[in-house]
Amino acid sequence: MENPYENSDLRKGKRVPLGVGINSLLHEIDESDEASKKAFRTAKVQNMFKECANHLYGASAFLVLQNINAVYILNEADKGMLKKAQPGAKMIKKLLIYTCDSTVYADLDSRQEMIKLWFNDQGERLDKLELYSSKFQMRKRFPYKNDVDLMKKNITTQKENEQKLVPPQNPEELMPLIEKIEDEKLKNSILNFFNNIDININN
């Protein structure tokens, strides 16, 4: 019998959406190893949300991720406007996001449709997105701490590199650099250049 989780593109070595590839891998895991499946699924959802944040916020993604306490995708029977789902109610898939910051909460709330669209484009269908303000022990959980630290480090390194590339603000600042040039011919050429444009770098 054909494996319903197997994708012909996977067999051919073609690139497929992340959700399709992960679902196929999950199916290959031993059915009895539910703990591994759960852990793998949790890691997949967290990674997808991180990539979604990078897509939506760019270099500022760490400002959101550092305030996220948990991200889950759950399947449940659709309750509609009722407290309990009716027999035969369709199954819906929803993304749950817990955050300890009200500003992040509000911003994510305003981007709900963009988040759902991004997940759907990656092969992970979402019907709903629910946001929660973290309470008690949940506020102490920060699954993206290592990612945030790395993002901050990369931004700091990038800024330092950019500062190194900033040219001196005035010709006088160039003199110490010119004096370090060992090639006398090159040094004289640079000095002549400034002299020819009537800039006195020696005061």
Phi, psi and chi 1 to 4 in degrees:
 res  aa     phi    psi   chi1   chi2   chi3   chi4
   1 MET       -  137.7 -178.6  176.9  178.2      -
   2 GLU   -70.3  137.4 -175.6  178.2   -4.5      -
   3 ASN   -70.6  117.7 -178.8   -6.6      -      -
   4 PRO   -65.9  -18.0   26.6  -35.6      -      -
   5 TYR   -93.2   -8.8  -67.8   91.1      -      -
   6 GLU   -80.4  138.4 -170.9  172.4    8.0      -
   7 ASN  -116.1  133.0 -174.3  -76.4      -      -
   8 SER   -62.2  -31.9   60.9      -      -      -
   9 ASP   -66.4  -33.0  -73.1  -22.3      -      -
  10 LEU   -65.2  -41.8  -76.6  172.8      -      -
  11 ARG   -64.0  -32.9  -65.7 -163.5  -58.5  -91.0
  12 LYS   -86.3   -3.6  -63.0  175.2 -177.4  177.1
  13 GLY    80.2   17.1      -      -      -      -
  14 LYS   -84.8  158.3  -65.8 -178.2  178.5  179.2
  15 ARG   -72.6  133.2  176.9  175.8  -69.2 -175.4
  16 VAL  -128.8  161.2  -63.3      -      -      -
  17 PRO   -56.6  147.3  -26.6   36.1      -      -
  18 LEU   -54.6  -42.7  177.8   60.8      -      -
  19 GLY   -60.5  -40.2      -      -      -      -
  20 VAL   -65.2  -45.3  173.8      -      -      -
  21 GLY   -63.6  -44.2      -      -      -      -
  22 ILE   -65.8  -42.3  -64.7  -64.5      -      -
  23 ASN   -61.9  -37.9  -74.0  -24.8      -      -
  24 SER   -64.6  -42.2  177.4      -      -      -
  25 LEU   -66.5  -39.3 -177.8   57.4      -      -
  26 LEU   -60.0  -36.9  -77.4  171.2      -      -
  27 HIS   -66.7  -28.2 -177.8   73.5      -      -
  28 GLU   -77.1  -19.5  -62.9  -61.4  -35.7      -
  29 ILE   -69.6  141.8  -62.1  176.7      -      -
  30 ASP   -50.6  129.0 -169.9  -30.0      -      -
  31 GLU   -57.9  -28.0  -68.3  -67.2  -22.9      -
  32 SER   -77.7  -16.1   64.0      -      -      -
  33 ASP   -91.6   68.2 -166.9   -2.9      -      -
  34 GLU   -66.9  -32.7  -68.6  -60.7  -35.0      -
  35 ALA   -63.5  -42.2      -      -      -      -
  36 SER   -65.1  -41.6  -66.2      -      -      -
  37 LYS   -61.5  -43.6  -84.1 -165.3  169.5 -173.8
  38 LYS   -65.0  -44.4 -175.3  175.7 -179.4  179.8
  39 ALA   -64.6  -40.6      -      -      -      -
  40 PHE   -66.7  -41.0 -161.7   84.4      -      -
  41 ARG   -64.4  -41.4  175.2   61.7  172.5  167.1
  42 THR   -62.1  -44.2  -61.2      -      -      -
  43 ALA   -63.9  -38.9      -      -      -      -
  44 LYS   -63.1  -46.6  173.6 -154.4  169.3 -177.7
  45 VAL   -63.9  -43.2  172.7      -      -      -
  46 GLN   -62.1  -41.5  -71.8 -177.9   -7.7      -
  47 ASN   -67.0  -39.0 -174.7   67.1      -      -
  48 MET   -64.4  -40.1  -70.1 -169.1   73.6      -
  49 PHE   -66.4  -37.4 -178.3   76.0      -      -
  50 LYS   -61.1  -45.0  179.8 -176.4   70.2  174.5
  51 GLU   -65.0  -36.3  -65.5  -58.9  -38.6      -
  52 CYS   -64.3  -42.9 -179.8      -      -      -
  53 ALA   -62.9  -40.6      -      -      -      -
  54 ASN   -62.0  -37.9  -74.8  -32.1      -      -
  55 HIS   -67.0  -42.2  173.1   73.1      -      -
  56 LEU   -82.5  -34.9  -66.1  178.0      -      -
  57 TYR  -112.6  -10.1  -63.2   96.3      -      -
  58 GLY    61.3 -133.4      -      -      -      -
  59 ALA   -65.7  -15.7      -      -      -      -
  60 SER   -91.3    6.8  -60.2      -      -      -
  61 ALA   -58.1  -33.6      -      -      -      -
  62 PHE   -62.8  -27.0   75.0   92.6      -      -
  63 LEU   -65.2  -28.7  -64.7  172.6      -      -
  64 VAL   -85.0  -50.6  172.6      -      -      -
  65 LEU   -61.5  -31.3  -64.8  175.5      -      -
  66 GLN   -70.9   -9.8   68.7 -176.3    3.8      -
  67 ASN  -114.2   13.8  -67.5  -66.8      -      -
  68 ILE   -96.3  130.8  -62.6  -61.3      -      -
  69 ASN  -103.1  -24.0  -57.0  113.2      -      -
  70 ALA  -169.3  151.4      -      -      -      -
  71 VAL  -140.0  127.3 -177.8      -      -      -
  72 TYR  -134.8  156.0  -56.2  107.5      -      -
  73 ILE  -121.1  124.2  -72.0 -178.4      -      -
  74 LEU  -121.1  147.3  -62.0  180.0      -      -
  75 ASN  -106.4  131.5  -69.0  -52.8      -      -
  76 GLU  -152.5  159.2   64.9  173.4   22.3      -
  77 ALA   -69.3  137.9      -      -      -      -
  78 ASP   -69.1  121.5 -173.5   10.0      -      -
  79 LYS   -90.1  -17.9  -60.8 -176.8 -179.7   63.3
  80 GLY    61.5 -127.5      -      -      -      -
  81 MET   -95.5    7.3  -59.8  -61.0  -69.0      -
  82 LEU   -96.9  161.6  -54.0  172.9      -      -
  83 LYS   -76.4  -31.5  -69.3 -175.4  177.2 -179.5
  84 LYS  -125.9  146.4  -64.9 -177.1  178.1 -179.3
  85 ALA   -72.0  143.9      -      -      -      -
  86 GLN   -82.3  155.0  -62.0  -61.5  -58.1      -
  87 PRO   -55.8  133.8  -25.4   35.3      -      -
  88 GLY    84.0    5.3      -      -      -      -
  89 ALA   -64.4  142.7      -      -      -      -
  90 LYS   -69.2  154.1   67.5  176.2 -177.7  178.1
  91 MET   -84.2  134.5  -64.7  -62.1  -67.1      -
  92 ILE  -119.9  152.6   62.7  172.1      -      -
  93 LYS  -113.6  127.2 -176.2 -179.6  -70.9 -172.8
  94 LYS  -131.8  146.6   60.6 -178.0 -177.1  178.9
  95 LEU   -97.2  125.0  176.7   67.7      -      -
  96 LEU  -107.9  127.7  -79.2   61.4      -      -
  97 ILE  -124.4  126.9  -56.7  173.2      -      -
  98 TYR  -108.8  128.9  -70.9   79.2      -      -
  99 THR  -136.7  149.5  177.2      -      -      -
 100 CYS  -101.5    8.2   54.4      -      -      -
 101 ASP  -123.1  126.0 -173.3  -85.1      -      -
 102 SER   -68.4  -32.9   58.7      -      -      -
 103 THR   -67.5  -43.6  -59.0      -      -      -
 104 VAL   -63.5  -41.4  170.8      -      -      -
 105 TYR   -55.5  -49.7 -177.6  107.8      -      -
 106 ALA   -64.8  -40.3      -      -      -      -
 107 ASP   -68.8  -43.4 -164.1   81.4      -      -
 108 LEU   -63.1  -37.5  -70.2  173.8      -      -
 109 ASP   -60.6  -39.2 -173.3   42.4      -      -
 110 SER   -73.3  -15.7   69.2      -      -      -
 111 ARG  -110.1   20.3  -61.8  173.6 -171.9 -103.6
 112 GLN   -53.8  -48.7  -77.3 -159.2   33.1      -
 113 GLU   -66.2  -35.8  -67.6  -54.2  -44.3      -
 114 MET   -66.5  -38.9  -71.4 -174.5  -76.5      -
 115 ILE   -65.4  -46.4  -64.9  172.4      -      -
 116 LYS   -62.0  -41.6  -72.9  164.5   57.9  179.5
 117 LEU   -63.0  -42.0  177.8   61.5      -      -
 118 TRP   -62.2  -46.5 -171.2   90.6      -      -
 119 PHE   -61.7  -42.4  -89.2   80.9      -      -
 120 ASN   -62.6  -37.8  -71.2  -29.0      -      -
 121 ASP   -65.6  -25.0  -74.2  -15.2      -      -
 122 GLN   -89.9    6.4  -55.2  -52.9  -52.2      -
 123 GLY    88.2   11.3      -      -      -      -
 124 GLU  -113.5   95.5 -174.2   70.6   61.4      -
 125 ARG   -67.4  132.5  178.1 -177.8   60.3   82.4
 126 LEU  -125.2  133.6  -71.2 -178.4      -      -
 127 ASP   -98.7  -31.7  -59.4  -58.2      -      -
 128 LYS  -143.0  158.7  -67.3  178.1   63.3  178.2
 129 LEU  -131.7  127.8 -172.4  153.8      -      -
 130 GLU  -123.5  132.4  -64.6 -177.3   -1.6      -
 131 LEU  -107.8  141.5  -70.0  162.0      -      -
 132 TYR  -133.9  141.8  -65.0   92.4      -      -
 133 SER   -83.7  120.8  -65.5      -      -      -
 134 SER   -64.4  144.0  -58.5      -      -      -
 135 LYS  -135.2  157.1  -61.9  179.0  179.6  178.5
 136 PHE    53.3 -128.3  -51.2  115.3      -      -
 137 GLN   -66.1  -25.7  -67.3  -61.3  -45.2      -
 138 MET   -60.4  -30.8  179.4   64.7   78.5      -
 139 ARG   -69.2  -12.5  -64.1  179.9   66.9   88.2
 140 LYS   -94.9   -1.8  -61.5  179.8 -179.5  179.7
 141 ARG   -95.8  129.1  -60.9  175.0   57.5 -177.9
 142 PHE  -137.4   83.1  -64.3   97.7      -      -
 143 PRO   -63.8  -17.7   25.1  -36.0      -      -
 144 TYR  -104.8   16.4  -63.4  106.1      -      -
 145 LYS   -55.6  -48.8 -175.9 -179.2 -174.5  -54.1
 146 ASN   -64.0  -39.4  -68.5  -23.6      -      -
 147 ASP   -64.8  -42.4  -64.5  -66.2      -      -
 148 VAL   -63.9  -44.1  168.9      -      -      -
 149 ASP   -59.4  -41.3  -69.6  -17.3      -      -
 150 LEU   -67.2  -40.9 -178.3   58.9      -      -
 151 MET   -62.3  -43.9  -70.3  177.4 -177.5      -
 152 LYS   -63.8  -40.4  -71.0  179.9  177.9  179.2
 153 LYS   -64.1  -41.9 -177.7  177.7  179.8  179.9
 154 ASN   -64.8  -38.9  -71.2  -21.1      -      -
 155 ILE   -66.4  -42.8  -70.2  175.9      -      -
 156 THR   -61.6  -44.5  -59.4      -      -      -
 157 THR   -62.3  -41.8  -59.1      -      -      -
 158 GLN   -63.2  -41.8 -177.9  179.0   -7.1      -
 159 LYS   -65.6  -39.8  -72.5 -177.0  177.4  179.4
 160 GLU   -63.9  -40.2  -70.2  175.4  -11.8      -
 161 ASN   -66.2  -38.1  -69.5  -24.1      -      -
 162 GLU   -66.2  -38.2  -70.5  175.4   -9.4      -
 163 GLN   -65.7  -33.8  -70.4  174.7   -6.8      -
 164 LYS   -67.1  -26.1  -68.9  177.6 -177.9  178.3
 165 LEU   -88.9   -7.0  -64.6  175.1      -      -
 166 VAL   -70.0  124.3  174.5      -      -      -
 167 PRO   -71.2  155.9   26.2  -34.6      -      -
 168 PRO   -55.4  147.5  -24.7   35.2      -      -
 169 GLN   -74.4  -25.5  -63.1  -62.1  -47.1      -
 170 ASN  -146.7  161.1   56.3   64.6      -      -
 171 PRO   -57.8  -32.5  -26.3   36.2      -      -
 172 GLU   -59.5  -31.8  -71.2   76.7    9.0      -
 173 GLU   -71.0  -16.5  -64.4  179.2   17.1      -
 174 LEU   -77.7  -25.7  -74.7  171.3      -      -
 175 MET   -54.0  -47.1  -85.0  -52.9  -63.7      -
 176 PRO   -59.8  -34.1  -25.0   36.0      -      -
 177 LEU   -72.4  -39.8  -60.4  177.3      -      -
 178 ILE   -66.0  -39.1  -64.0  174.9      -      -
 179 GLU   -63.7  -23.1  -68.0  -61.4  -26.4      -
 180 LYS   -82.1  -10.7  -67.4 -180.0 -179.1 -179.9
 181 ILE   -69.2  122.9  -60.9  175.5      -      -
 182 GLU   -80.1  -28.8  -64.2 -179.7   -1.6      -
 183 ASP   -76.5  105.5 -171.5  -36.1      -      -
 184 GLU   -60.6  -38.0  -69.3  -64.0  -32.6      -
 185 LYS   -62.8  -43.7 -173.7  174.7 -179.8  179.4
 186 LEU   -66.4  -42.7  175.5   59.7      -      -
 187 LYS   -59.9  -45.7 -176.8 -169.4  -62.1 -175.2
 188 ASN   -65.1  -35.4  -69.2  -28.7      -      -
 189 SER   -63.8  -41.9  -64.3      -      -      -
 190 ILE   -66.6  -42.3  -64.9  174.5      -      -
 191 LEU   -63.2  -41.5  -69.0  171.8      -      -
 192 ASN   -64.1  -34.8  -71.8  -26.3      -      -
 193 PHE   -60.0  -48.6  167.8   76.5      -      -
 194 PHE   -66.9  -36.6  -75.7  106.4      -      -
 195 ASN   -64.5  -36.1  -71.0  -28.8      -      -
 196 ASN   -70.6  -24.3  -71.5  -24.3      -      -
 197 ILE  -101.0   18.8   58.7  173.7      -      -
 198 ASP    61.5   38.7  -65.0  -32.8      -      -
 199 ILE  -111.7  120.0  -63.4 -178.7      -      -
 200 ASN   -93.1  101.1 -178.9    8.7      -      -
 201 ILE   -87.5   -2.6   60.2  175.2      -      -
 202 ASN  -100.5    4.1  -66.9  -52.7      -      -
 203 ASN    58.0      -  -73.1  -33.1      -      -
